C-alpha cells in the first residue's frame, strides 16, 4: 500500500485563496518578513491594500448604470492599474503570496505581483504551486504575455531558478547602483513568458 509522506500531507492541507480583509494583515506581515523595503519604491502593504480597494471598486460597477459618468470614471480608474492577489494557506497560516498586476496600456501583458514564500515553508513546493497558479490565472484572463520584474538581490536567488524552470526568459537587465537608501548594488532582471499554450 502506498503511503503519503509528511510533504504530501502538507501539500494536501495547502490551499490557494484570494487575498481578502481577513488574511490581509498576515499577508502584509509575511511580506515584511521576506522583503527588504529600502530596495523598493512602494511598500508591499500599500500594494495589497490597494488591490482590495480596486476589487471592491470593480464589484461596485455591477450597481452602476453602464455609460453613466460614474461608470466611465470608475472604469478609467480600473483601466489605469489593477491588481489581484492570492495567498497560500496551510491550516490557516499564510505560507506564501502571489499576484497579478496590469494596466490597459500594457496591451495584453500582465506582471507578476509581489511573490514570496515564508522562509519557514521553503523547499516544500509552495513557490512552484503559487507561480503555476498565477501563470494559469493570467492565461485564463486572456493575457498574452506574463512578465516578471525581479533582481539579483540574494533574497531572490532561488526564485530565479523557479522562473527559469517555467520558461520565463530574460529580455532586459538594468544595473542599480548603491546609494544612500540602497545598501547594495544589484541588477533588475526583466523576464517574460508567452501565454499562447496556457490553459
C-alpha positions in Angstrom: 0.0 0.0 0.0 1.3 3.4 -0.9 1.8 5.8 2.0 1.9 9.6 1.7 4.9 11.2 3.4 4.7 14.4 5.5 5.3 16.6 2.4 2.3 15.0 0.7 0.1 15.6 3.8 1.4 19.2 3.9 0.6 19.8 0.2 -2.9 18.4 0.7 -3.5 20.9 3.5 -2.2 23.8 1.4 -4.9 26.0 -0.2 -4.6 28.9 -2.6 -7.2 31.5 -1.8 -7.8 35.1 -2.8 -6.4 37.9 -0.7 -9.2 39.3 1.5 -9.7 41.5 4.5 -9.4 38.5 6.8 -6.0 37.5 5.7 -4.6 40.9 4.7 -2.7 41.6 7.9 -1.0 38.2 7.9 -0.1 38.7 4.2 1.5 42.1 5.0 3.4 40.6 7.9 4.7 37.9 5.6 5.8 40.5 3.0 7.6 42.5 5.7 9.4 39.3 6.8 10.6 38.5 3.3 11.2 41.8 1.5 13.7 44.5 2.4 11.7 47.7 1.9 14.6 50.0 1.4 15.1 48.4 -2.0 11.5 49.0 -3.2 9.7 52.2 -4.1 6.4 51.2 -2.7 5.6 49.3 0.5 4.1 45.9 -0.2 1.3 46.5 2.3 0.2 49.6 0.4 0.0 47.5 -2.8 -2.0 44.8 -1.1 -4.5 47.2 0.4 -4.9 49.0 -3.0 -5.6 45.6 -4.6 -8.5 45.0 -2.2 -9.8 48.6 -2.8 -9.7 48.0 -6.6 -11.6 44.7 -6.3 -14.2 46.4 -4.2 -14.5 49.2 -6.8 -14.8 46.7 -9.6 -17.6 44.8 -7.8 -19.4 48.2 -7.3 -19.7 48.5 -11.1 -22.5 45.9 -11.1 -24.7 48.5 -9.5 -23.8 51.5 -11.7 -25.6 52.3 -15.0 -23.3 51.4 -17.9 -22.4 54.5 -19.9 -23.0 56.8 -16.9 -20.4 59.3 -15.8 -19.7 57.4 -12.6 -19.3 54.2 -14.6 -16.9 55.8 -17.1 -14.8 57.3 -14.2 -14.7 54.0 -12.3 -13.8 52.1 -15.5 -11.0 54.7 -16.2 -9.6 54.2 -12.7 -9.6 50.4 -13.1 -8.0 50.6 -16.6 -5.1 52.7 -15.2 -3.9 50.0 -12.9 -5.4 46.8 -11.5 -4.0 44.0 -9.4 -5.3 40.8 -7.8 -3.5 38.7 -5.1 -3.7 35.2 -3.7 -2.2 33.7 -0.6 -1.3 30.1 0.1 -2.7 28.9 3.4 -1.6 25.9 5.4 -4.0 25.1 8.2 -5.0 28.9 8.4 -1.4 30.2 8.4 -0.2 32.2 5.4 2.7 30.5 3.8 3.0 32.4 0.5 1.8 35.3 -1.6 1.4 35.9 -5.3 -0.5 38.2 -7.6 -1.0 39.8 -11.0 -0.8 43.5 -11.9 -1.7 45.1 -15.1 -3.0 48.3 -16.8 -4.8 48.8 -20.1 -1.7 50.4 -21.5 0.2 47.1 -21.1 -1.8 45.7 -24.0 -2.2 42.1 -23.2 0.8 41.9 -20.8 0.4 41.1 -17.2 3.1 41.3 -14.4 3.7 39.0 -11.5 2.8 41.0 -8.4 4.5 40.6 -5.1 5.6 37.0 -4.9 7.1 35.2 -1.9 7.1 32.2 0.3 7.7 32.3 4.1 11.3 31.2 4.7 9.9 28.6 7.3 7.9 27.0 4.4 10.5 27.0 1.6 11.6 23.8 -0.1 8.1 22.3 0.0 6.9 23.2 -3.5 4.8 26.2 -2.4 6.6 28.6 -4.7 6.1 26.3 -7.7 2.3 25.9 -6.9 1.9 29.6 -6.5 3.7 30.5 -9.7 1.8 27.9 -11.7 -1.5 29.2 -10.2 -0.6 32.7 -11.2 0.5 31.9 -14.7 -2.7 29.9 -15.2 -4.8 32.8 -13.9 -3.1 35.1 -16.4 -3.8 32.8 -19.2 -7.5 32.3 -18.2 -7.9 36.0 -18.1 -6.8 36.4 -21.7 -3.3 37.9 -21.2 -0.9 37.0 -24.0 2.4 37.6 -22.0 3.3 37.1 -18.4 6.2 39.3 -17.2 8.3 39.3 -14.0 10.4 42.1 -12.6 13.0 40.6 -10.3 16.5 41.2 -9.3 19.9 39.8 -8.3 19.3 40.5 -4.6 20.2 37.5 -2.5 16.6 37.1 -1.3 15.5 36.4 -4.9 18.2 33.9 -5.9 16.1 30.8 -5.5 13.2 32.5 -7.4 15.4 32.9 -10.4 15.7 29.1 -10.7 11.9 28.7 -10.4 11.3 31.3 -13.2 13.8 29.6 -15.5 12.2 26.2 -14.8 8.8 27.7 -16.0 10.3 29.1 -19.2 10.5 32.7 -18.3 13.3 34.2 -20.4 15.4 37.3 -19.6 14.7 40.1 -22.1 16.3 43.0 -20.3 18.6 43.9 -17.4 19.2 47.2 -15.6 22.1 47.9 -13.2 21.0 49.7 -10.0 23.8 51.4 -8.1 24.2 51.6 -4.3 23.2 55.0 -2.8 22.1 56.5 0.4 18.8 54.5 0.5 20.1 51.3 -1.1 22.6 49.2 0.9 24.0 47.4 -2.1 24.2 47.5 -5.9 22.2 44.9 -7.8 20.6 44.3 -11.2 16.9 44.4 -12.1 16.1 41.4 -14.3 13.0 41.5 -16.6 11.6 38.1 -17.7 8.7 37.1 -19.9 6.7 34.1 -20.9 4.3 33.9 -23.9 1.0 32.5 -22.8 -0.2 31.0 -26.1 -0.2 27.5 -24.6 -1.6 28.2 -21.1 -5.0 26.7 -20.3 
